[in-house]
Amino acid sequence: MAATTTITPCSSSILLHNNNKTNPFFHSLNPKKPSLLFHPFPTLSFSSSLSSSTPPPPLCAPRVSTATIEYAPPAPDSNFHHEISRLKALRLKLSSSTTLKQKLKILDSDAKVKFFLNTHGYKKVLSSLGLGLNELFLVKSMVAAGQDHVFDMGFGFEDREMSSVKTALYSLAKIIEKWDFSNGGNGNGGRENQNGGVLVGEDTQQDFNNLLKVLGEVEEFYDCIGGIIGYQIMVLELLAQSSFETQSINNSNHLHESMECQFLEIHPPIGCDLSSNTEYASQAALWGIEGLPDLGEIYPLGGSADRLGLVDSETGECLPAAMLPYCGRTLLEGLVRDLQAREFLYFKLYGKQCITPVAIMTSSAKNNHEHITSLCEKLGWFGRGRSSFRLFEQPLVPAVSAEDGQWLVRKPFVPVCKPGGHGVIWKLAYDKGVFQWFYDHGRKGATVRQVSNVVAATDVTLLALAGIGLHHGKKLGFASCKRNMGATEGINVLIEKNLDGEWAYGLSCIEYTEFDKFGITSGHHSPNSLQAEFPANTNILYVDLPSVELVASSRSERSLPGMVLNTKKSIVYTDYFGNRHSVPGGRLECTMQNIADNFLNTYPSRCFKGVEDNLDTFIVYNERRRVTSSAKKKRKPSDTSLHQTPEGSLLDIMRNAYDLLSWCDIDLPEVESNDKYVDSRPPFLIFLHPALGPVWEFSGGSISKGSELQVEVAEFLWRNIQLDGSMIIVAENIMGSTRIDDKGELILQHGHRCGRCKLCNVTVLNDGVDWTSGDNVYWKHDIRRSEALKVILHGNAEFEAYNVIIQGNHVFEVPDGYKMKITAGDSGLVVQMDLIPQNLMDNGSWFWKYDTKGSHILLELVEL
């Protein structure tokens, strides 16, 4: 009969009482240090006031009001006005046509298209290429949008006399240098077909085909705003608006009191602080765990991540952010590992396997789609089965010059293209059937997380966010935190606006690129400073799938939330001749979090109290380093700031490890501010598998400065361990073993034949990491060691060590099916190796039993 032993109080529940202390890793912050930033709402009930006359709660700052911003965009810049009007008229005509032939007839009547077709024989060239109606429509739409230079890039459109039209479509062929239509001449590199058409070189033909693909994707995806024509209209309108704003920014801090005047007002949003309201945090997290079978996961991975500058060291190929080797694995592997840890927790609590469907938005930028697909295949789809993943590719869109809205061009037929922002994810998901795919898996909601944020799964933030969303039937939720001064990140806001006599409220986001539009700045001395008043937008979201799908399927501008044209950064590219360009510009981008703008709640009169109670949107807070810390830009040698670099985010991971382990009565050095480590190493390296939490089974001991601890095993016990050096414990079967299911897919079976490790009263002494090595890359966990204690568990192997000092360099490798036990002997270590009894092969000789009591998780150590 199995013996049941209740574990010590330090790790007995989800609240983890440790000498009357509360585990910060389920509740984020030391309750001895109450939050001054965020207002808790234990029952989703608020008592704050939004009125001008009543003082706001501690979080609320002075209001920022911006008249007419959302509802009455400024008049277009005079330089753009005529072109916008022309394109809008053309779009209206095209929208009223039902067939391609009708649309082509309308395009042929456009002045720009007429000029293009009648110049230098382009009409004959196009007809010779054998294009179908759809391809002709795409080409002529681009020309009508004023982008005929993409064909020529300055080769054939100069105003000069040309007796024989020798350079017609020069950029398409690149090889037709002396082609004479009148004489039937043929250039050096091209050749005629039997019908007199021109056959061009393979490279040029591929460039042209790629252009058609880009145009086709823009036309299809942006169909809700008019395709290619609509894309250019939006670009020009945003450029015109930006030009207007630089001349005159509305800095008013006062509301228009007339009900006939439309206005927008923003407030710092009030939400639950998980770091201080620990009981509610526990309950919300349990809702999230219980609701895991109703949840999907969404990863927007299509960005080009240019600031990261990631390059394959062997091939020199540029790589997407998902492939960044970080802490011993790629960033994408880290996302899935965090998800599997939550699924393992669900299994331990309810005894059921739960595989969350994961939708990943990729792109063709830097071969993003191919790299991600290849990684998933290489890793056997993470033991989750190919059918639990849905990859869908976002279109690339043309980058434009900030000066005139013209598309930037690398070479003939090759416009500079970038992903269109993560906000395209909603419409694209609808277009590609992703919502239905989630429904087929029985899912109602989803959590959204970006790949560069390496701490988003720390603590209970994701679980509580999803739990509140599911339990209270919300449409969208934000996870937020304090905003760093000067950070290039947006803010979360509570919107209050009046339109036609109705009052609307809801939570949303303002990107940092749009601050000027709202007449607000982030400076210390500005009356509208955002440094303390508004929290950071982190792009960690909960979404209700049917609600988001309803917007995404609207076939209107609503399905492209938060359209912006960020021209604050230059577009860098290399042209056909090898010249490097850095041009102020941008591309039309959408922001996924602004889908929230569609979920405002309306009221017949203005609300002054408790408006958050009934909103369809909500927000939760936690300490910043447990919500967001990104590895999104490469650190330059001259940089004195580690913000948003892999080096900086590693320090936040170490700070979180310090918080956790120090709370478990483990002495270790504190991590100081980032500026202390600009030119020096971190104080220690600690990497713990997330399946060890949120009920972390550690108690007592110490970790000396300069030590390294890595634990890659879920069934683990630590009691009074003194570590001075390196200790690495790695299991093949961290959370279970894999099996082939009835579909022929390799599936991780939770809890089956796990590796296990117990350490009690053990001292580990060795020289550990060689901190003097210049080859160490700490954030990659690529380091040189002088000595280490390594425990390698194959299959269901078990390792135990009791009352022993392990000094020097040791590797204990335990084969599948065996238990190794280390104790002290008269002349050194005593190593005992035993075969695990056959009846214990699957479940092991011991395991942690999880149970719930109220909002708490209780653990029992069951020894068989």
C-alpha positions in Angstrom: 0.0 0.0 0.0 1.3 3.4 -0.9 2.6 5.6 1.9 1.4 9.2 1.8 3.6 12.0 3.2 2.4 15.5 3.4 5.1 17.9 2.3 6.5 20.7 4.4 4.6 23.9 4.8 7.0 25.8 2.5 5.5 24.2 -0.5 2.1 22.9 0.5 -0.2 24.9 -1.6 -0.7 27.3 -4.4 -0.2 30.0 -1.7 3.0 28.3 -0.5 3.2 29.4 3.1 6.8 29.7 4.0 7.3 30.8 7.6 4.0 32.7 7.3 5.1 34.2 4.0 3.2 34.0 0.8 4.9 32.6 -2.3 5.5 35.6 -4.6 5.5 33.4 -7.7 1.9 32.7 -7.4 1.2 36.3 -6.4 4.0 38.2 -8.0 5.0 40.7 -5.3 6.0 40.6 -1.7 2.9 41.6 0.2 5.2 43.5 2.5 5.7 45.9 -0.4 2.1 46.8 -1.5 1.7 48.1 -5.0 1.3 51.9 -5.4 0.6 51.7 -9.1 -2.4 49.6 -9.6 -5.7 49.3 -8.0 -6.9 45.7 -7.2 -10.4 44.6 -8.0 -11.1 41.3 -6.2 -14.7 40.9 -7.4 -14.4 42.9 -10.7 -16.1 45.7 -8.9 -14.8 49.2 -8.8 -15.4 52.3 -6.8 -13.4 54.7 -8.8 -14.8 57.9 -10.3 -14.3 59.2 -13.8 -15.9 62.5 -13.2 -13.9 65.7 -13.5 -14.9 66.9 -10.1 -14.2 63.8 -8.1 -10.5 62.9 -7.3 -9.5 59.7 -9.0 -8.1 56.6 -7.3 -4.3 56.3 -6.8 -3.7 55.0 -10.3 -5.6 57.7 -12.1 -3.7 60.6 -13.5 -5.1 63.8 -15.0 -7.2 63.2 -18.0 -6.0 63.6 -21.5 -8.7 64.9 -23.9 -8.3 65.0 -27.6 -11.0 66.6 -29.6 -12.1 65.4 -33.0 -9.1 63.0 -33.3 -10.9 59.8 -34.0 -14.0 61.1 -35.7 -12.8 63.9 -37.9 -9.4 63.3 -39.4 -7.5 66.5 -40.4 -7.8 67.7 -43.9 -5.3 66.0 -46.2 -2.1 67.7 -47.0 -2.5 69.7 -50.2 0.3 67.7 -51.8 -1.8 64.5 -51.3 -5.4 65.9 -51.6 -5.7 65.6 -55.4 -4.3 62.1 -55.5 -6.5 60.8 -52.6 -9.6 62.3 -54.3 -8.7 60.7 -57.6 -8.0 57.3 -56.1 -11.2 57.4 -54.0 -13.3 58.1 -57.1 -11.5 55.2 -58.9 -12.2 52.9 -55.9 -15.9 53.8 -56.0 -16.1 53.0 -59.6 -14.3 49.7 -59.2 -16.5 48.7 -56.2 -19.6 49.1 -58.3 -18.3 46.7 -61.0 -18.9 43.0 -60.8 -16.7 41.5 -63.4 -13.0 41.6 -64.1 -13.6 42.9 -67.6 -15.7 45.8 -66.3 -13.0 46.6 -63.8 -10.3 46.5 -66.5 -12.3 48.8 -68.6 -12.5 51.3 -65.7 -8.8 51.0 -65.1 -8.0 51.5 -68.8 -9.9 54.8 -68.7 -7.7 56.1 -65.8 -5.3 58.8 -66.9 -2.3 57.2 -65.3 -3.0 53.9 -66.9 -3.6 55.5 -70.3 -0.3 57.3 -70.1 1.5 54.1 -69.1 0.0 52.0 -71.9 0.7 54.6 -74.5 4.2 55.3 -73.4 7.1 53.5 -75.1 5.1 50.6 -76.3 4.1 49.2 -72.9 0.7 48.1 -74.1 2.3 45.8 -76.6 4.8 44.5 -74.1 2.0 43.6 -71.6 0.0 41.9 -74.3 3.1 39.9 -75.4 3.5 38.5 -71.9 0.4 36.4 -72.1 -1.1 37.7 -68.8 -4.5 36.7 -67.8 -7.3 39.1 -66.9 -6.5 38.9 -63.2 -2.8 39.6 -63.7 -3.6 42.5 -66.0 -5.9 43.8 -63.3 -3.2 43.7 -60.7 -0.6 45.4 -62.9 -3.0 48.1 -64.0 -4.2 48.7 -60.4 -0.6 49.2 -59.3 -0.1 51.7 -62.2 -3.4 53.5 -61.3 -2.2 53.8 -57.7 0.7 55.8 -59.1 3.4 53.1 -58.8 4.4 52.6 -62.4 8.0 53.2 -61.4 8.1 49.7 -60.0 8.3 48.5 -63.6 11.0 50.9 -64.5 12.8 52.4 -61.5 13.9 55.3 -63.6 15.0 53.5 -66.8 12.2 54.1 -69.2 10.0 56.9 -68.0 12.2 59.9 -68.5 10.8 62.6 -70.7 13.1 62.3 -73.7 12.9 61.6 -77.4 13.0 57.9 -78.3 12.7 57.2 -82.1 12.4 53.4 -81.7 11.2 52.8 -78.1 14.3 50.7 -77.3 13.8 50.6 -73.6 10.2 49.4 -73.4 9.8 47.4 -70.2 13.6 47.4 -69.8 13.3 46.5 -66.1 11.2 43.4 -66.8 13.8 41.8 -69.1 16.9 43.6 -67.9 18.3 42.0 -71.0 16.3 43.8 -73.7 18.7 46.6 -74.4 18.2 47.3 -78.1 14.7 45.9 -78.9 13.0 47.9 -81.7 9.3 47.3 -82.0 9.2 48.9 -85.5 11.8 46.6 -86.9 10.9 43.5 -84.9 14.3 43.7 -83.3 15.2 41.5 -80.3 17.7 42.4 -77.6 20.8 40.5 -76.6 19.3 38.5 -73.8 15.7 38.0 -74.8 14.1 35.8 -77.5 10.8 35.9 -79.4 8.2 33.2 -79.3 6.3 32.0 -82.4 3.6 34.6 -81.8 6.1 37.4 -81.6 5.9 37.6 -77.8 8.9 38.3 -75.7 10.5 35.5 -73.6 12.6 37.0 -70.8 15.4 35.6 -68.6 14.5 33.2 -65.8 15.6 35.6 -63.0 13.6 38.5 -64.4 10.6 36.3 -65.0 10.8 35.1 -61.4 11.0 38.7 -60.2 7.9 39.5 -62.3 6.0 36.5 -60.9 7.0 37.5 -57.4 5.6 40.9 -58.0 2.3 39.5 -59.2 2.2 37.4 -56.1 2.7 40.4 -53.8 0.1 42.4 -55.7 -2.3 39.5 -55.6 -1.9 39.2 -51.8 -2.3 42.9 -51.3 -5.4 43.0 -53.5 -7.0 40.0 -51.7 -6.1 40.8 -48.2 -7.0 44.5 -48.3 -10.2 43.8 -50.3 -12.2 45.3 -47.4 -10.7 48.8 -48.1 -10.4 48.5 -51.9 -7.4 46.3 -52.5 -4.3 47.8 -54.0 -6.0 51.1 -54.6 -7.4 51.2 -51.0 -3.9 50.4 -49.6 -2.5 53.4 -51.4 -5.4 55.6 -50.3 -4.8 54.7 -46.6 -1.1 55.3 -47.0 -1.6 58.7 -48.4 -4.3 59.6 -45.8 -2.0 58.6 -43.0 0.9 60.5 -44.5 -1.3 63.6 -44.9 -2.5 63.3 -41.3 1.1 63.0 -40.1 2.0 66.0 -42.1 -0.9 67.9 -40.6 0.0 66.9 -37.1 3.6 68.0 -37.3 2.2 71.5 -38.1 -0.4 71.7 -35.5 -1.0 69.2 -32.6 -4.1 69.6 -30.5 -2.8 69.8 -26.9 -6.1 70.6 -25.3 -6.6 69.1 -21.8 -10.3 70.2 -21.6 -13.4 68.5 -22.7 -15.8 70.1 -25.1 -18.9 70.4 -22.9 -21.3 70.7 -25.7 -23.1 67.4 -26.4 -23.1 68.2 -30.0 -19.3 68.1 -30.2 -17.6 64.8 -30.6 -14.6 64.1 -28.4 -12.4 61.5 -27.0 -11.0 61.3 -23.5 -8.5 58.7 -22.2 -8.0 57.6 -18.6 -5.4 55.2 -16.9 -7.3 51.9 -16.7 -8.1 50.3 -13.4 -7.7 46.5 -13.1 -6.8 43.7 -10.8 -3.2 43.8 -9.4 -2.2 40.1 -9.2 0.8 41.1 -7.2 -1.2 42.4 -4.2 -4.6 40.7 -4.4 -3.2 37.3 -4.0 -6.4 35.5 -3.1 -8.1 36.7 -6.2 -5.0 35.9 -8.2 -5.1 32.3 -7.0 -8.8 32.0 -7.9 -8.4 33.6 -11.3 -5.4 31.3 -12.0 -7.5 28.2 -11.1 -10.2 29.4 -13.5 -7.5 29.6 -16.1 -6.3 26.0 -15.4 -9.8 24.6 -15.3 -10.6 26.4 -18.6 -7.5 25.1 -20.4 -9.6 22.7 -22.6 -11.6 25.8 -23.8 -8.5 27.7 -24.8 -6.3 28.0 -27.8 -2.9 29.7 -28.2 -2.0 32.3 -30.9 1.5 33.3 -31.8 2.1 36.2 -34.2 5.5 35.3 -35.5 5.5 37.0 -38.9 7.5 40.1 -38.1 10.8 40.7 -39.8 12.7 41.5 -36.5 15.2 43.7 -38.2 16.5 45.2 -35.0 17.5 41.8 -33.8 20.0 41.3 -36.6 19.9 37.5 -36.4 22.0 35.8 -38.9 22.8 32.1 -39.4 26.5 31.7 -38.5 27.1 29.1 -41.1 25.1 30.3 -44.1 25.0 34.0 -43.4 21.2 33.9 -44.0 19.0 36.4 -42.1 16.8 34.6 -39.6 13.4 35.5 -38.0 13.1 36.2 -34.3 11.5 32.8 -33.6 14.9 31.2 -34.4 16.9 33.2 -31.9 18.9 30.7 -29.7 18.0 31.9 -26.2 18.7 30.1 -22.9 19.5 26.9 -24.7 16.6 26.7 -27.1 15.0 28.8 -29.8 12.4 31.4 -28.8 9.7 29.4 -30.4 10.6 26.3 -28.4 10.4 28.5 -25.3 6.8 29.5 -26.1 5.7 25.9 -26.5 7.6 24.8 -23.4 5.7 27.3 -21.3 2.4 26.1 -22.8 3.3 22.5 -22.1 4.0 23.3 -18.5 0.5 24.7 -18.1 -0.9 21.5 -19.7 1.2 19.4 -17.3 -0.3 21.3 -14.4 -3.8 20.6 -15.8 -2.9 16.9 -16.0 -1.5 16.8 -12.4 -4.7 18.4 -11.1 -7.3 16.6 -13.2 -5.6 13.5 -14.5 -6.5 14.3 -18.1 -4.4 15.0 -21.1 -5.0 18.4 -22.7 -3.3 19.4 -25.9 -3.9 23.1 -26.7 -4.3 23.9 -30.4 -1.7 26.5 -31.5 -2.2 28.9 -34.4 1.0 30.6 -35.6 1.0 33.5 -38.0 4.2 33.4 -40.2 5.4 35.4 -43.2 7.8 35.0 -46.0 10.1 37.7 -44.6 13.5 36.1 -44.0 12.0 32.7 -45.0 10.1 32.9 -41.7 7.5 30.4 -42.7 10.0 27.8 -44.0 12.2 28.2 -40.9 9.3 27.8 -38.5 7.9 24.8 -40.3 11.3 23.2 -40.5 11.9 23.7 -36.8 8.5 22.2 -35.9 9.2 19.2 -38.1 12.7 18.7 -36.7 11.3 18.6 -33.2 8.5 16.3 -34.1 5.9 19.0 -33.6 7.0 19.1 -29.9 5.3 15.9 -29.2 1.9 17.5 -29.8 1.1 16.2 -33.3 1.0 18.1 -36.6 -2.8 18.4 -36.3 -2.5 20.6 -33.2 -0.7 23.4 -35.1 -2.1 25.7 -37.8 0.4 27.8 -39.6 -0.9 30.7 -41.8 1.2 33.1 -43.7 0.7 36.9 -43.6 1.2 38.9 -46.8 4.1 41.2 -47.3 3.1 44.8 -48.2 5.0 47.6 -50.0 7.1 50.0 -48.0 6.6 53.6 -49.0 8.6 56.8 -48.8 7.5 59.2 -46.1 8.0 62.1 -48.5 5.6 61.2 -51.3 4.0 57.8 -50.6 5.8 56.2 -53.5 6.7 52.5 -53.1 10.4 51.9 -52.5 12.1 49.7 -55.1 15.2 47.5 -54.9 15.4 46.8 -58.6 12.9 46.5 -61.5 9.8 44.6 -60.4 11.1 44.1 -56.8 9.5 46.6 -54.4 10.7 46.7 -50.8 8.2 44.7 -48.9 7.7 44.1 -45.2 5.1 42.3 -43.1 2.0 44.4 -42.5 2.0 44.3 -38.7 0.6 41.8 -36.3 -2.8 43.4 -36.5 -3.5 41.6 -39.8 -3.8 38.4 -37.7 -7.5 38.6 -37.2 -8.7 39.1 -40.7 -6.1 36.7 -42.0 -7.2 34.1 -39.4 -10.8 34.5 -40.7 -9.7 34.3 -44.3 -7.7 31.1 -43.7 -10.3 29.3 -41.6 -8.3 29.5 -38.3 -11.3 30.4 -36.2 -13.3 27.4 -37.5 -10.2 25.3 -36.9 -10.2 26.4 -33.2 -14.0 25.6 -33.0 -13.3 22.2 -34.4 -11.0 21.7 -31.5 -13.7 22.8 -29.1 -12.1 26.1 -28.2 -13.9 29.3 -27.1 -11.1 31.7 -26.3 -7.4 32.1 -26.8 -4.3 33.7 -25.3 -2.0 35.7 -27.5 1.7 36.1 -26.9 4.6 37.5 -28.8 7.8 35.4 -29.3 10.3 38.0 -28.1 8.7 38.4 -24.7 10.6 35.8 -22.7 8.9 36.3 -19.3 5.2 36.4 -20.2 4.5 33.0 -18.7 6.2 33.8 -15.4 4.0 33.6 -12.3 0.2 33.3 -13.0 -0.3 36.2 -15.3 -1.4 34.2 -18.4 -3.5 31.8 -16.3 -5.3 34.6 -14.4 -5.8 36.6 -17.6 -7.5 33.7 -19.4 -9.3 32.6 -16.3 -11.0 36.0 -15.8 -11.8 36.2 -19.5 -13.5 32.8 -19.5 -15.2 33.0 -16.2 -16.7 36.4 -16.7 -17.4 36.1 -20.4 -15.2 38.9 -21.5 -14.4 39.7 -25.1 -10.8 40.8 -24.7 -8.3 41.3 -21.8 -4.9 42.9 -21.5 -2.0 41.9 -19.2 -0.1 45.0 -18.3 2.4 46.5 -15.9 4.3 49.7 -15.2 5.7 51.5 -18.2 9.4 52.1 -18.4 10.4 55.7 -18.9 11.3 56.4 -22.5 10.4 52.9 -23.7 9.3 52.5 -27.3 6.1 50.8 -26.2 2.4 51.7 -26.3 0.1 52.4 -23.4 -3.2 50.8 -22.3 -6.0 53.3 -21.8 -9.6 53.5 -20.8 -11.4 55.2 -23.6 -14.4 57.5 -22.9 -16.0 59.1 -25.9 -19.2 60.7 -27.0 -20.6 60.4 -30.5 -24.1 61.5 -31.5 -25.2 61.7 -27.9 -24.1 58.2 -26.8 -21.3 57.6 -24.4 -18.9 54.7 -25.1 -16.3 53.1 -22.8 -13.7 50.4 -23.2 -10.1 49.5 -22.8 -7.7 49.9 -25.7 -4.2 50.7 -26.6 -2.3 53.7 -28.1 0.9 52.8 -29.8 3.9 55.0 -29.0 4.1 56.1 -32.7 0.6 57.6 -32.3 1.3 59.7 -29.1 1.6 62.9 -31.1 -1.9 62.3 -32.5 -3.3 62.6 -29.0 -1.2 65.6 -28.1 0.6 63.7 -25.3 4.2 63.2 -24.7 6.4 61.0 -22.5 8.7 63.7 -21.2 9.4 64.2 -17.5 8.2 67.8 -17.4 5.2 67.5 -19.7 1.8 68.1 -18.1 0.7 65.1 -20.1 3.6 62.8 -19.2 2.9 59.2 -19.6 5.7 57.9 -17.4 3.6 57.2 -14.3 0.0 57.7 -15.4 -0.5 55.0 -18.1 0.6 51.4 -18.0 2.5 49.6 -20.7 0.9 47.7 -23.5 2.6 44.3 -23.6 0.6 42.6 -26.4 -0.3 39.8 -24.0 -4.0 39.3 -24.7 -7.0 37.1 -24.0 -9.6 37.0 -26.8 -13.0 35.6 -27.1 -12.9 33.8 -30.4 -16.5 34.4 -31.6 -16.3 38.1 -30.7 -13.1 38.6 -32.6 -14.2 36.5 -35.5 -17.3 38.7 -35.9 -15.1 41.8 -36.4 -12.6 40.0 -38.6 -15.3 38.8 -40.9 -17.0 42.3 -41.2 -15.4 43.0 -44.7 -14.8 46.5 -43.5 -12.0 48.7 -42.2 -13.0 47.4 -38.7 -11.2 44.1 -39.6 -7.9 45.9 -39.9 -7.6 47.4 -36.4 -5.2 50.2 -35.5 -3.9 51.0 -39.0 -0.8 53.1 -38.7 2.1 54.3 -40.8 5.2 54.5 -38.7 7.7 56.8 -40.4 9.8 57.5 -37.4 12.3 54.9 -38.4 14.1 54.7 -41.8 13.6 51.9 -44.3 17.0 50.4 -45.0 17.5 48.4 -48.3 20.1 47.7 -51.0 19.2 48.5 -54.6 19.9 46.7 -57.9 23.3 48.3 -58.1 24.5 47.4 -54.6 23.8 50.9 -53.2 22.6 51.0 -49.7 19.7 53.3 -48.9 18.2 54.5 -45.7 15.0 56.3 -46.5 12.4 57.8 -44.1 9.4 55.7 -44.7 7.2 52.9 -43.5 4.4 50.5 -44.5 0.8 50.2 -43.6 0.6 48.3 -40.4 -2.2 47.1 -38.2 -2.0 46.5 -34.5 -3.6 43.4 -33.1 -4.5 44.8 -29.7 -6.6 47.6 -31.2 -9.2 45.0 -32.1 -10.4 46.1 -28.7 -11.7 49.3 -30.2 -14.6 47.3 -31.6 -15.7 46.2 -28.1 -16.7 49.5 -26.5 -19.8 49.4 -24.4 -22.3 52.3 -25.0 -24.5 54.1 -22.5 -27.3 56.7 -22.9 -25.6 59.0 -20.4 -22.1 59.6 -19.0 -20.8 57.1 -16.4 -19.0 58.5 -13.4 -18.6 55.4 -11.2 -18.0 51.7 -11.7 -18.1 51.7 -15.4 -15.4 49.0 -15.5 -17.8 46.6 -13.8 -19.8 45.8 -17.0 -17.3 46.4 -19.8 -16.5 43.6 -22.3 -12.8 44.4 -21.9 -10.6 44.2 -18.9 -7.0 44.5 -17.7 -4.8 42.7 -15.1 -1.5 43.9 -13.7 1.6 42.3 -12.4 5.2 43.4 -11.7 6.9 44.4 -14.9 9.6 41.8 -15.0 7.0 39.1 -14.7 4.9 40.4 -17.5 7.2 41.7 -20.2 10.9 41.6 -20.9 11.9 41.4 -24.5 14.8 40.1 -26.5 13.9 42.1 -29.6 17.0 44.1 -30.6 20.7 43.3 -30.8 22.9 45.1 -28.4 25.6 47.2 -30.0 29.1 47.3 -28.4 28.6 51.0 -27.6 25.2 50.6 -26.0 24.9 51.5 -22.3 21.3 50.4 -22.1 20.3 46.7 -22.0 16.6 47.5 -22.5 14.8 45.1 -24.9 18.1 43.2 -25.6 18.7 39.5 -24.9 21.2 40.6 -22.2 18.6 42.7 -20.4 15.9 40.1 -20.5 18.2 37.5 -19.1 18.7 39.7 -16.1 14.9 39.8 -15.6 14.8 36.0 -15.7 17.5 35.9 -13.0 15.6 38.5 -10.9 12.5 36.3 -11.1 14.6 33.3 -10.0 15.9 35.3 -7.1 12.4 36.3 -6.0 11.2 32.7 -6.2 14.2 31.0 -4.5 14.7 33.6 -1.8 11.1 33.2 -0.9 11.7 29.5 -0.4 14.4 30.2 2.2 17.3 29.8 -0.2 20.1 32.4 0.2 21.5 33.8 -3.0 22.9 37.1 -4.2 20.5 39.8 -5.3 20.4 41.0 -8.9 21.2 44.7 -9.1 20.1 47.2 -11.7 21.0 46.7 -15.3 23.7 49.4 -15.4 25.8 47.2 -13.0 26.0 44.5 -15.7 26.6 46.5 -18.9 30.3 45.4 -18.8 30.1 42.5 -16.4 28.6 39.0 -16.0 25.3 38.2 -14.2 25.6 37.2 -10.5 24.5 33.6 -11.2 22.7 31.6 -13.9 19.5 29.8 -12.9 17.3 28.1 -15.4 14.2 26.2 -14.1 11.8 24.2 -16.2 8.4 26.0 -16.0 6.6 22.7 -15.2 8.2 22.9 -11.7 5.7 25.7 -11.0 3.6 27.4 -10.0 4.0 25.2 -6.9 7.7 25.4 -6.7 9.1 22.5 -4.7 12.2 24.1 -3.2 13.0 24.6 0.5 16.2 25.8 2.2 19.8 26.0 1.3 22.0 28.5 -0.5 23.3 29.3 -4.0 26.6 31.2 -4.0 27.6 34.0 -6.3 28.9 32.8 -9.6 26.9 29.5 -9.4 24.9 27.8 -12.1 21.7 25.8 -11.6 19.8 24.1 -14.4 16.8 21.9 -13.6 15.1 20.2 -16.5 12.8 17.8 -14.7 9.2 18.2 -13.5 9.2 15.6 -10.7 11.8 17.2 -8.4 12.4 17.7 -4.7 15.0 20.2 -3.2 15.6 20.1 0.5 18.4 22.2 2.0 20.9 22.2 -0.8 24.1 24.2 -0.7 25.4 25.0 -4.2 28.7 26.6 -4.9 29.5 25.9 -8.6 27.5 24.3 -11.3 24.7 21.7 -11.0 22.8 20.5 -14.1 20.0 18.1 -13.9 18.5 17.1 -17.2 15.8 14.4 -18.0 14.9 13.1 -21.4 11.3 12.6 -20.2 10.8 15.9 -18.4 7.0 15.7 -18.3 6.3 12.2 -19.8 7.2 10.0 -22.6 6.0 10.0 -26.2 3.8 7.5 -28.0 2.3 7.0 -31.4 -1.5 7.8 -31.4 -4.2 6.4 -33.7 -3.4 9.1 -36.3 0.2 8.0 -36.5 1.5 11.2 -34.7 4.1 11.3 -32.0 2.3 12.6 -28.8 3.8 13.4 -25.4 1.9 11.4 -22.7 2.0 13.4 -19.6 3.1 11.7 -16.4 4.1 8.5 -18.2 7.7 7.3 -17.4 9.0 10.7 -16.3 12.5 11.2 -15.0 12.6 12.0 -11.3 15.1 13.6 -8.9 15.3 14.1 -5.1 18.0 16.0 -3.3 18.1 16.3 0.5 20.8 17.8 2.6 23.3 17.9 -0.3 26.3 20.2 -0.7 27.7 20.7 -4.2 31.2 22.2 -4.5 33.0 22.6 -7.8 34.7 25.3 -9.9 31.6 25.6 -12.1 31.4 28.2 -14.8 34.6 29.7 -16.3 33.6 33.3 -15.9 36.8 34.5 -17.4 36.1 32.9 -20.8 35.6 35.3 -23.6 33.5 32.8 -25.4 30.6 32.8 -22.9 27.3 34.1 -24.2 25.2 34.0 -21.1 21.8 34.8 -22.6 22.3 31.8 -25.0 23.4 29.7 -22.0 26.4 29.0 -24.2 29.2 28.9 -21.6 32.5 27.2 -20.7 32.7 25.3 -17.4 35.7 24.3 -15.4 33.8 21.7 -13.4 30.2 20.7 -12.9 27.8 18.2 -11.3 25.7 16.7 -14.1 22.8 14.3 -13.7 21.5 12.9 -16.9 18.3 10.9 -16.7 17.4 8.6 -19.6 13.8 7.5 -20.0 12.1 7.0 -16.6 15.4 7.0 -14.7 15.5 8.3 -11.1 18.3 10.0 -9.1 18.4 10.5 -5.4 21.1 12.0 -3.2 21.0 12.3 0.7 23.3 13.8 3.3 26.3 14.0 1.1 29.0 16.4 -0.2 29.6 16.1 -3.9 32.8 17.9 -4.7 34.6 18.3 -8.0 33.6 17.3 -11.5 31.0 14.5 -11.7 28.6 13.1 -14.3 25.9 10.7 -13.1 24.2 9.2 -16.1 21.3 7.0 -15.2 19.9 4.5 -17.8 16.3 4.0 -18.6 14.6 1.8 -16.0 17.0 2.4 -13.2 17.3 4.4 -9.9 20.7 5.8 -8.8 21.1 6.7 -5.1 24.1 8.7 -3.8 25.0 8.7 -0.1 28.2 9.3 1.9 30.6 6.5 2.7 33.7 6.1 4.8 36.0 6.7 1.7 33.8 9.0 -0.4 30.6 8.7 -2.3 28.5 5.5 -2.3 26.7 4.9 -5.6 23.9 2.4 -5.6 22.1 1.5 -8.8 18.9 -0.5 -8.7 16.4 -1.7 -11.3 13.0 0.0 -10.9 10.4 -2.7 -10.1 8.3 -3.6 -13.1 5.0 -2.4 -11.5 6.6 1.1 -10.9 8.0 1.5 -14.4 5.2 3.8 -15.6 4.5 6.0 -12.6 7.8 5.8 -10.8 8.7 5.0 -7.2 7.4 8.4 -6.1 5.4 11.3 -7.4 3.8 14.6 -6.4 0.1 14.4 -6.0 -1.8 17.6 -6.8 -5.1 18.6 -5.3 -7.1 21.8 -4.8 -8.7 23.2 -1.7 -10.6 26.4 -2.3 -8.3 28.6 -4.5 -5.2 26.7 -3.3 -3.2 23.8 -4.8 -2.0 21.3 -2.3 0.8 18.8 -2.8 1.5 15.5 -1.3 4.6 13.4 -1.8 3.5 9.9 -2.6 6.1 7.2 -2.2 5.3 3.8 -3.6 
